């Protein structure tokens, strides 16, 4: 006589318990295509830019310093000329942008 509405809701639907996971799957797919994939592409481009550095390239560091590459060492350190008498060592990962690329000598 007293039928609870909970029995009708517990019956499920056409998808059953899988239907409750569809929104989570859609949210993850949207996050992948809008956030994760572009970030991975940007990191890949930055890595290739840093690996292609050579002497004479004009760069900008993450701290905002602008200078010319004097020497690229194998241990991930780049010597940068900021001025005539000022030479600093920076890590390759802190290079934000390459302003002017030097032409390769053949």
Legacy VTK file of the C-alpha trace (Angstrom):
# vtk DataFile Version 3.0
C-alpha trace
ASCII
DATASET POLYDATA
POINTS 106 float
0.000 0.000 0.000
2.811 2.400 0.822
5.129 2.051 -2.171
8.361 3.960 -1.857
9.579 5.943 -4.906
13.082 4.620 -4.196
12.166 1.253 -5.718
11.367 2.882 -9.023
14.624 4.835 -9.038
16.759 1.843 -8.157
15.647 0.005 -11.268
18.275 1.844 -13.312
17.901 2.836 -16.881
18.913 1.731 -20.309
22.622 2.164 -19.499
22.536 0.926 -15.934
25.500 1.941 -13.790
27.609 2.786 -16.868
25.331 5.751 -17.580
26.625 7.545 -14.510
30.216 7.374 -15.829
29.463 8.929 -19.227
29.661 12.541 -17.952
33.003 11.828 -16.261
34.386 10.329 -19.463
33.176 13.332 -21.467
34.728 15.782 -18.997
38.079 13.978 -19.193
37.973 13.953 -23.015
37.228 17.682 -23.118
40.027 18.415 -20.634
42.454 16.348 -22.700
41.739 18.150 -25.963
41.476 21.656 -24.472
44.216 21.590 -21.816
46.573 18.613 -21.774
47.250 18.155 -25.502
48.040 21.845 -26.245
50.338 21.995 -23.208
52.253 18.919 -24.386
52.591 20.455 -27.851
53.917 23.709 -26.366
56.445 21.817 -24.219
57.629 19.846 -27.258
58.131 23.052 -29.283
60.035 24.686 -26.397
62.279 21.642 -25.997
63.140 21.616 -29.707
63.803 25.387 -29.638
66.189 25.042 -26.693
67.969 22.055 -28.238
68.568 23.966 -31.473
70.362 26.882 -29.766
73.793 27.810 -31.102
76.327 30.565 -30.788
75.070 33.977 -31.894
71.353 33.421 -31.252
69.688 36.306 -29.425
67.539 34.999 -26.571
65.235 36.109 -23.775
65.440 34.325 -20.431
62.496 33.652 -18.156
63.744 36.493 -15.945
63.529 38.934 -18.838
67.234 39.237 -19.640
68.082 39.674 -23.308
71.452 38.547 -24.603
73.428 36.626 -27.208
74.464 33.016 -26.822
78.226 32.827 -26.428
78.609 29.094 -25.802
76.281 26.113 -25.486
77.643 23.476 -23.120
76.596 19.831 -23.093
75.441 19.809 -19.474
72.429 22.062 -20.093
74.210 25.349 -19.401
74.345 28.244 -21.841
76.757 31.148 -21.541
75.027 34.380 -22.538
76.617 37.758 -23.300
74.391 40.476 -21.871
76.816 43.301 -22.569
80.435 43.724 -23.648
81.813 42.887 -20.201
78.925 40.883 -18.745
78.637 37.142 -19.359
76.249 34.934 -17.374
75.501 31.223 -17.271
71.867 30.170 -17.518
70.131 26.816 -17.654
68.670 25.919 -21.022
65.232 25.381 -19.477
65.047 29.016 -18.367
65.295 30.329 -21.920
61.857 31.662 -22.783
62.266 32.722 -26.397
64.717 33.040 -29.265
64.516 36.507 -30.836
67.014 36.207 -33.698
68.389 32.950 -35.031
71.798 32.907 -36.652
72.066 31.444 -40.095
73.790 28.039 -40.193
77.266 28.098 -41.675
77.807 25.566 -44.408
LINES 1 107
106 0 1 2 3 4 5 6 7 8 9 10 11 12 13 14 15 16 17 18 19 20 21 22 23 24 25 26 27 28 29 30 31 32 33 34 35 36 37 38 39 40 41 42 43 44 45 46 47 48 49 50 51 52 53 54 55 56 57 58 59 60 61 62 63 64 65 66 67 68 69 70 71 72 73 74 75 76 77 78 79 80 81 82 83 84 85 86 87 88 89 90 91 92 93 94 95 96 97 98 99 100 101 102 103 104 105
